[in-house]
Amino acid sequence: MLIEHRGHRPVVPDSAYVAPSAVVCGAVVLGERARVLHGAVITAEDGEVRVGDDVVVMENALVRGRSRHPAVIGDAVLVGPHAHVNGARIEDEVFVATGASLFPGSVAGAGSELRINSVLHVNSRLEERTVVPIGWIAVGDPAELFSPDRHEELWEVQRDLDFPGTVYGVPRGTPMRTVMARQVEFYGAHRADHVVDG
C-alpha cells in the first residue's frame, strides 16, 4: 500500500515490488528492483527514506526516516524479518539479520553484518566489514562490540550518546508522560494520510 504523508508520495520504480500487505508511506524513494515484502513498513515520518538498488526489505521489518536522521539504505542490502532501521544509514552490501535494530544517527559500514537480534546504538558507527554477533550490541564511534552480559561496561560508552535527545528530542530524565505527549502529537500527523492509487 502506498500512502501520502505530510504532502509527500512514495516513488516506486516499475522494476520494484511492494507486497499488497506492505506499507510505503511518505517521502520514500525506492531503488531499482527493490523488494518490500509482506507486512514490512517503510515510513518517512518527517524525514526521507532512500532505498538503493537490489534491496530486499523482508516480512514485518520497519524502516523509518526522521527529519534529523533520514533512513538511507545503500545497494545490495538485505533487511531481515522483524528488523528495525530507525533513522540509520546502511552502506552497500550490508546484511541486517532477523530482529536486528539500528537506531537514529547510526551508520553500518559497507559489507558489515548485524546478526540476529543485534543492536547498532544511536550515533554509533560500525566500521566496514564488521560482524556484530547474535544478540550483541555495537556502540560508539567507532563502535565497540559488547555481549549482553556486559551491561555496566556498555552503559559507560552508551550514556554519552544521548538516546533520549537523539530519538525524542528531550533530556535524559524527562518524565514519560511528557515524552508520550510529544510522541502522540508527532504521530498524529498520520491522521491526515491518504492512500495513493496505483
C-alpha positions as CSV (number, residue, x, y, z in Angstrom):
1,M,0.0,0.0,0.0
2,L,1.4,3.4,-0.9
3,I,0.4,6.3,1.4
4,E,0.8,10.1,1.0
5,H,2.1,11.6,4.3
6,R,2.8,15.2,5.1
7,G,2.3,16.0,1.4
8,H,4.8,13.5,0.1
9,R,4.1,10.4,-2.0
10,P,6.4,7.4,-2.3
11,V,8.4,7.0,-5.5
12,V,8.4,3.4,-6.7
13,P,10.1,2.5,-10.0
14,D,8.4,-0.1,-12.3
15,S,11.1,-2.6,-11.5
16,A,10.4,-2.6,-7.8
17,Y,7.8,-4.7,-5.9
18,V,5.8,-3.7,-2.9
19,A,3.6,-6.5,-1.5
20,P,-0.1,-5.8,-1.0
21,S,0.2,-6.1,2.7
22,A,3.3,-3.9,3.0
23,V,3.2,-0.1,3.6
24,V,5.3,2.5,2.0
25,C,4.5,5.9,3.4
26,G,5.6,9.5,2.6
27,A,8.9,10.8,1.2
28,V,10.2,7.3,0.4
29,V,12.3,6.6,-2.8
30,L,12.8,3.0,-3.7
31,G,15.7,2.0,-5.9
32,E,15.6,-0.3,-9.0
33,R,14.5,-3.9,-8.3
34,A,13.8,-3.1,-4.6
35,R,11.5,-5.7,-2.9
36,V,9.3,-4.8,0.1
37,L,7.7,-8.0,1.3
38,H,4.5,-8.7,3.3
39,G,4.0,-6.8,6.4
40,A,7.0,-4.6,6.0
41,V,6.6,-0.8,6.7
42,I,8.8,1.9,5.2
43,T,7.7,5.2,6.6
44,A,9.1,8.7,6.2
45,E,7.8,10.3,9.3
46,D,9.2,13.8,8.9
47,G,12.4,12.8,7.1
48,E,13.2,10.9,4.0
49,V,13.8,7.2,3.3
50,R,16.1,6.4,0.4
51,V,16.5,2.7,-0.6
52,G,19.1,1.7,-3.1
53,D,19.0,-0.8,-5.9
54,D,18.7,-4.6,-5.4
55,V,17.5,-4.2,-1.8
56,V,15.1,-6.6,-0.1
57,V,13.1,-5.5,3.0
58,M,11.7,-8.7,4.4
59,E,8.5,-9.5,6.2
60,N,7.5,-7.3,9.1
61,A,10.6,-5.1,9.0
62,L,10.4,-1.4,9.8
63,V,12.4,1.3,8.1
64,R,11.7,4.8,9.5
65,G,13.1,8.2,8.3
66,R,13.3,11.2,10.6
67,S,14.0,14.9,10.0
68,R,17.4,14.9,11.7
69,H,18.1,11.3,10.7
70,P,16.9,10.2,7.3
71,A,17.0,6.4,6.7
72,V,19.4,5.7,3.8
73,I,19.9,2.2,2.6
74,G,22.7,1.5,0.0
75,D,22.7,-1.0,-2.8
76,A,22.5,-4.8,-2.4
77,V,21.3,-4.7,1.2
78,L,19.1,-7.3,3.0
79,V,16.9,-6.0,5.8
80,G,15.7,-9.2,7.5
81,P,12.3,-10.1,9.0
82,H,11.4,-8.0,12.1
83,A,14.4,-5.8,11.7
84,H,14.2,-2.2,12.9
85,V,16.0,0.5,10.9
86,N,15.2,3.9,12.5
87,G,17.0,7.0,11.2
88,A,20.1,5.0,10.3
89,R,22.4,4.8,7.3
90,I,23.3,1.4,5.9
91,E,26.0,1.4,3.3
92,D,26.3,-1.0,0.4
93,E,26.2,-4.8,0.7
94,V,25.2,-5.0,4.4
95,F,23.3,-7.9,5.9
96,V,20.8,-7.0,8.6
97,A,19.5,-10.2,10.1
98,T,16.2,-11.1,11.7
99,G,15.3,-8.8,14.6
100,A,18.4,-6.6,14.3
101,S,17.9,-2.9,15.3
102,L,19.7,0.2,14.1
103,F,18.9,3.5,15.9
104,P,19.0,7.1,14.8
105,G,22.3,8.5,13.8
106,S,23.9,5.1,13.4
107,V,25.9,4.0,10.4
108,A,26.5,0.4,9.3
109,G,29.7,0.4,7.2
110,A,29.8,-1.3,3.8
111,G,29.9,-5.1,3.9
112,S,29.1,-5.3,7.6
113,E,26.8,-7.9,9.2
114,L,24.3,-7.4,12.0
115,R,23.3,-10.8,13.1
116,I,20.1,-12.0,14.7
117,N,18.8,-9.6,17.4
118,S,21.9,-7.5,17.4
119,V,21.8,-3.7,18.0
120,L,23.7,-0.7,16.5
121,H,23.0,2.0,19.0
122,V,22.3,5.7,18.5
123,N,25.1,7.8,17.0
124,S,27.3,4.7,16.6
125,R,29.4,3.8,13.6
126,L,30.1,0.2,12.6
127,E,33.3,0.1,10.5
128,E,33.2,-1.7,7.1
129,R,33.1,-5.5,7.1
130,T,32.5,-5.7,10.9
131,V,30.3,-8.6,12.2
132,V,28.1,-8.0,15.2
133,P,27.4,-11.4,16.7
134,I,23.9,-12.7,17.6
135,G,22.4,-10.6,20.4
136,W,25.4,-8.3,20.8
137,I,25.4,-4.5,21.0
138,A,27.6,-2.2,18.9
139,V,28.1,1.2,20.5
140,G,30.3,4.2,20.0
141,D,32.2,5.8,17.1
142,P,33.9,3.6,16.0
143,A,31.6,1.0,17.5
144,E,32.8,-1.3,20.3
145,L,31.1,-4.7,20.5
146,F,29.5,-5.8,23.8
147,S,27.9,-9.1,24.7
148,P,24.6,-8.6,26.5
149,D,26.1,-9.6,29.9
150,R,28.4,-6.6,29.9
151,H,25.7,-4.0,30.6
152,E,27.8,-1.9,33.1
153,E,30.6,-1.5,30.6
154,L,28.2,-0.8,27.8
155,W,26.5,1.9,29.8
156,E,29.8,3.7,30.3
157,V,30.0,4.1,26.5
158,Q,26.3,4.4,25.7
159,R,25.4,7.1,28.3
160,D,27.1,10.0,26.4
161,L,25.5,9.0,23.1
162,D,22.2,10.7,24.2
163,F,19.5,8.2,23.3
164,P,16.6,10.4,24.7
165,G,17.9,13.5,23.0
166,T,18.6,11.8,19.7
167,V,15.3,9.8,19.5
168,Y,12.8,12.0,21.4
169,G,14.5,15.4,21.5
170,V,14.4,15.6,25.3
171,P,17.0,15.5,28.0
172,R,17.6,12.3,30.0
173,G,15.2,12.1,32.9
174,T,12.2,13.7,31.1
175,P,9.0,12.2,32.5
176,M,7.4,9.5,30.3
177,R,4.1,11.5,30.3
178,T,5.9,14.4,28.7
179,V,7.7,12.2,26.2
180,M,4.5,10.5,25.2
181,A,2.5,13.7,24.9
182,R,5.1,14.8,22.3
183,Q,5.0,11.4,20.6
184,V,1.2,11.4,20.4
185,E,1.3,14.8,18.8
186,F,4.0,13.9,16.3
187,Y,2.4,10.6,15.1
188,G,-1.0,12.4,15.0
189,A,0.2,13.7,11.6
190,H,-0.8,10.3,10.2
191,R,-4.5,11.2,10.7
192,A,-4.2,13.3,7.5
193,D,-2.6,10.5,5.4
194,H,-4.4,9.1,2.4
195,V,-3.8,6.0,0.2
196,V,-2.3,6.7,-3.2
197,D,-4.0,5.0,-6.1
198,G,-1.9,2.7,-8.2
